[in-house]
Amino acid sequence: MNAVASPVCEPGRAWPMGVVPAVMGGRAGLNVAVYSRHATAVELCLYDDEGKAETARIRLPACTGGVWHGFVPGPGAGQRYGLRAQGPWNPAAGHRFNPERLLIDPWARSLSGPLAELALEIGHRASAPDQPCGSDNAERMPKARVVDMAAELHAGAAIMPGPDTPMARTILYEVHVKALTALHPGVAPAQRGTYAGLASPAMLAHYKRLGLTALCLLPVQLHVDEHHLVERGMTNHWGYNTLAFFVPEPRYATPAARGRDRDDASVRAEFRQMVDTLHRNGIEVILDVVYNHTAEGNSLGPTLSWRGLDNASWYALDAHGHHLNPSGCGNTFNMGEARVVQMTMDSLRWWVQAYGVDGFRFDLAVALGRDPALDRRFNPFGTLFSAMAQDPVLARAKFIAEPWDIGPEGYQTGGFGPRWHEWNDQFRDTVRAWWLGHACTRGQIARRLAGSNDLFQGSGRSPLASINMITAHDGFTLADLTSYVHKHNESNGEDNRDGHGHNLSANAGQEGPSDDPAILQRRSRWRRALLATLLCAQGTPQLLAGDELGHSQQGNNNAYCQDNAVTWLDWATADEAQMDFVAGLVHLRQRYPGLRHPHWFHGAPVKGEPLPDIAWRTVDGEPPGTEAWELPDGRLLSCVITVGDGGEPPRERLMLILLAGEVPANLRLPEGPWEVVLDSASGWVARPGGPPAATVSSSLQVAPSSFVVLAQPLPTFDKQTSENPE
């Protein structure tokens, strides 16, 4: 393609990164700043409004500290563009420059054009991977569009600020934008599976019914499909394959917002409207973000952006130019490189300022802390984490880590620093084991119930640092956890080799669907006990969307490529009783401070109170001895919690009883009377204005597979005495 004569290009500035409107010397135009430390030249390619015809190709005239930069008078917001980089082709040294590849600006804030088969856009010859591809691919590549930064930030500032819900009151709801509403009959057909549908009246009513405070959205930054999925005609449904870290995924916008392929302004507006509506209804928005790797895959993957701009700088490589792969996705960003950290920080700030989001869950967050100065071992105070900690724009954002990757020493649960909350897989596995018949001791379940102090207390954080979960997008749903012993991922096209085999699940005697009343009853009791443990344990609970409905994925525990009825929630068959039960649990948690205590228990009176904050008990009402704690078959545990709310004196005490055994137990109670405010076996949860709670006194017959909570109002104590009503 022959470009027209290049306009005058002046040196411009090396900041801000990307292609942005600017005024220099009284002239309006574009400032361009592209990081490529090993390039010999970088070119800006301008395109017509359709993104088809190249109108200019401009060599950036200056390079400062590895940043190529220039100022182009004339063009402004709306201009479509791509990049090209010249430099050595030497894969053994990590260099994969190929000027025949049109590249996407890592800082692009708007991107449109063909996306479906980008995984095929390799920079090498398919028959000879050690040689560069010689044909130009510009017509097949999407083009970035310059946005008016000031206008975008102004639009973001107009979003209603988030409710800033304290973590002690936070109820997380992990959700896929499309899967949540694709089949919802109460959502307008044009809005199903979209940002608008996520904030529709029908969904707002559902969030309110459950008492949710925050939506954790699976990746919504623009992503593409991997090569093996393109070949199978499948898609990366989950979205952990990011191409544009500043751009909302257009596939989740309504058809009206997507409009013409060349303009995504309406997509951005719809995303903002979603956040604004959720905020106005007391719901925070937390994004699942994937800054550990990109959509370019391993060395045989496509050349779309970073690889073509400077593979050896953007990615972590070994001495032979091979990609280090603690992400397990073929490549990993080099977090020891300042511009990689800068891009990540700029992206985080952009989503807060331009889109109003309230926090982030960081996929494979250990990879973000791998420090080149420490031989790429994990550093909880690494460069990116330190930058995040001091940044004023991110000061109110919630940070949640997935605290592992698959690299050396990649398991770091409990290893992150202040302000961080972490997915607690040990809570997940212990609670599953306790209720579903796998090896588990009283001591293990007690630690998880009390906030996992063994993981989080040493770093100076509170129990709220633990993000408790029973299920997540990656793995079995709650319905499948209690219906399948084995994974059934055949529909993924990998002969059931994919997905984790260690699920700590159970099926009550029959694999998969059953119409046996005894099996169905047992599964229901398990599910209610698991949900009760999630909502009554210390820490921050996260519910997987669909678990309240009884959603099944037919035993698929790795449904990343199932953009169909396997993952789409079937609202028509929703378990209404289970939804009511979950709503009751959330209300119970918010009603009683003892279920969401933001401090560690000490097992002794605190601040002059006459009762210990927590007292563990056996079936006979005695404290467990050492042997009782460690019994692998001990399936009954109880405790009495006495704490106030926000520093206030306690107004009640709670007794929590967990019986996962096969036979009923007659439990001795502290002096009563006590009200039964939760009985998971029967599905009873006390509610305001509902039927009165049953009252018990000296003992209680507890059914198998049940989580019971008793409540007892406390008299006003004279803190000068140590009188104990027991």
Secondary structure, DSSP 8 states (H G I E B T S, - for coil): ---------B---S-SSEEEEEEETTEEEEEEEEE-TT-SEEEEEEE-TTS-SEEEEEE--EEETTEEEEEEES--TT-EEEEEEE--EEGGGTEE--TTS-B--TT-S-EES--TTGGG-BSEETTEEEEE--S--GGGS-EEE---HHHHHHHHHTS-------GGG--EEEE-HHHHHTT-TTS-GGGTTSHHHHTSHHHHHHHHHHT--EEEES--EEE---HHHHHHT---SS---EEEEEEE-GGGS-HHHH-STT--HHHHHHHHHHHHHHHHTT-EEEEEE--S--TT-STTSB-SSHHHHHHHHHB-B-TTS-B--TTSSS--B-TTSHHHHHHHHHHHHHHHHTT---EEEETTGGGGGEEGGGTTEE-TT-HHHHHHHH-STTTT-EEEE--B-SSTT-B-TT---TTEEEE-HHHHHHHHHHHHTSS--HHHHHHHHTT-HHHHGGGT--GGGEEE-S--SSS--HHHHTT-SS---GGGTSTT-SS-S------TTSSS----HHHHHHHHHHHHHHHHHHHHSSSEEEEETTTTTT---TT-S--TT--STTTS--GGG--HHHHHHHHHHHHHHHH-GGGS-SS---SSB-TT-SSBSEEEE-TTSS---HHHHH-TT--EEEEEE---STT---SEEEEEEEE-SSS-EEEE-SSS-EEEEEETTTTEE--TTSS---EE-SEEEE-SSEEEEEEEE-----TTS-----
